[in-house]
Amino acid sequence: MDYRKIKITKGSGGWGGPLIIEPNETKNKVVYITGGARPEVAVKIAEMTGCELVDGFKTGVPDKEVACAVINCGGTLRCGIFPQKNIMTINIMATGRSGPLAMYIKEDNYVSAVKENNLEYID
């Protein structure tokens, strides 16, 4: 498989990042844990990186296979679950360090308010 490295920057009013997503043969899943529809940002990240897109509410994925997680959390527990595991976390909402796991949310593992124009290829 041909994987590509991308950079994800915070959107307007967002916090954290930039994050470098560098998939490989082991870390090759973009997991989205969002209520409702599949977010376009997650689709675009999977397309750009060459990763498989997985609905985390329907399918469990071992942590070691997750290149990044896309969430839509306004400040409760979900914001910190993936950063606690040191998994790159992309929040489509403009939420900073908050919630009971805020101490795990750092600029090098979390970015928020991400839209498609916050994604770019890097060599």
Long-range contacts (C-beta under 8 A, 24 or more apart in sequence): 1-25, 1-28, 1-50, 2-50, 3-28, 3-49, 3-50, 3-51, 4-48, 4-49, 4-50, 4-121, 5-49, 5-121, 5-122, 5-123, 6-45, 6-48, 6-49, 6-119, 6-120, 6-121, 6-122, 7-119, 7-120, 7-121, 7-122, 8-45, 8-68, 8-90, 8-111, 8-114, 8-118, 8-119, 9-111, 9-114, 9-118, 9-120, 10-111, 10-112, 10-113, 10-114, 10-118, 11-94, 11-112, 11-113, 11-114, 11-115, 11-117, 11-118, 12-94, 12-113, 13-94, 13-113, 14-91, 14-94, 14-96, 14-111, 14-112, 14-113, 14-114, 15-94, 15-95, 15-96, 15-97, 15-107, 15-110, 15-111, 15-112, 15-113, 16-96, 16-105, 16-106, 16-107, 16-109, 16-110, 16-111, 16-112, 17-107, 17-110, 17-111, 18-111, 19-68, 19-88, 19-90, 19-108, 19-109, 19-110, 19-111, 20-122, 21-45, 21-49, 21-67, 21-68, 21-88, 22-67, 23-49, 23-50, 23-51, 23-67, 26-64, 26-65, 27-64, 27-65, 27-66, 27-67, 28-52, 28-65, 28-67, 29-53, 29-54, 29-61, 29-65, 29-66, 29-67, 30-54, 30-67, 30-68, 30-69, 30-70, 31-55, 31-56, 31-61, 31-66, 31-68, 31-69, 31-70, 32-56, 32-69, 32-70, 32-71, 33-57, 33-69, 33-70, 33-71, 33-78, 34-70, 34-71, 34-72, 34-92, 35-72, 39-70, 39-72, 39-92, 40-116, 41-70, 41-90, 41-92, 41-114, 41-115, 41-116, 41-119, 42-70, 42-90, 44-116, 44-119, 45-70, 45-90, 45-119, 48-119, 48-121, 63-87, 73-99, 75-99, 76-100, 77-101, 79-105, 79-110, 80-104, 80-105, 82-109, 83-109, 83-110, 90-114
